[in-house]
Amino acid sequence: MSRTQTPRHYAIVGAGMAGVACARTLLQAGHRVTVFEKSPGAGGRMATRETPLGGFDHGAQYFTVRDPRFARALETVPGLVRPWSASSVRVLDALGHVLEAAPPPREPHLVPVPGMNALPRAWGQPLGSALLTRTRVDRIERDAIDRRRWQLHTEAPGGIVHVHGGYDAVLLALPAPQAAALLDASALAPKPLLGLHEVKLAPCWTLMVAFPNAMQPGLGTLGPQWNAARSTHHRVAWLARESSKPQRAPIERWTVQASAAWSHEHLEDEPARVEAKLQRAFAEITGIRATPGHSAVHRWRYAKTLQPLGQSHLWDAKSGLGACGDWCLGHRVEDAFISGLSLALAVL
């Protein structure tokens, strides 16, 4: 139980790593939570796209552990997280030539199994019916019955609108621009949360391709023999062979993440045009010119923090409004966890 010794009811908007970390901490302290998530499930950018040819970790590709609090939390899910041997990372030029071998990673690259979304979904499982998926929060306002509390206007599939009320506090576990936009739409401007407007995030277009022909007898893999690469190609920043990760489907699959500059320049392009351009860049870098058996793109409008907040969270005790996310500290998975944990501890 918290220092107040009185159970409270918290609304958390967003069920990515920060939101799940915040929610599980408040639950463990004896409080009630309701988590609102516009997507079909928990995870945010710790996402896995499932296809008949296997999954793609099309958001965060892996994570590292530096904070002992994150390490202790991972101990609660033994066997769920495995090391990924991505030490053969290469740096490539725009013509696909290897410039140099990257040094071995200084810390283990870790991935949940069978996909990146397995970790937030495992930690979010205790939420049960308190996790409302496919539910978008459009407005926050004072509760119509009890003005000391908050109510949220939401929209579900089919245009179904609903008002959820009775919350002692509202905690926004969203990308900073989305959190700021929601507060603006609600005509709320608590001074302690104005720092949201200072955070800068970059977008990312992601290509997912699969090559089932690589499973033919006598053919192990297509193209290069490395598992991941950081690229200096003007379109592509990162490539990863998904099938090289532990407990993944064996069909050769690649996730290709575009550079922040190129993604920003082509942010509003048609997906088909982006897909074609990234496929060409992929072929130039890897030498794989076969037609993929599966190809798709996904746009992350807010993918990587360029200018972080510089503190672990935002909290206005007077209004009962707060915000958290990886953007508070950086762009790592662990940053999101620490931010959500820190906000939960601040409100207790």
Summary of the structure (lengths in Angstrom):
residues: 348
radius of gyration: 21.1
end to end distance: 8.5
largest distance: 70.0
contacts: 1188
relative contact order: 0.19
helix: 29%
strand: 31%
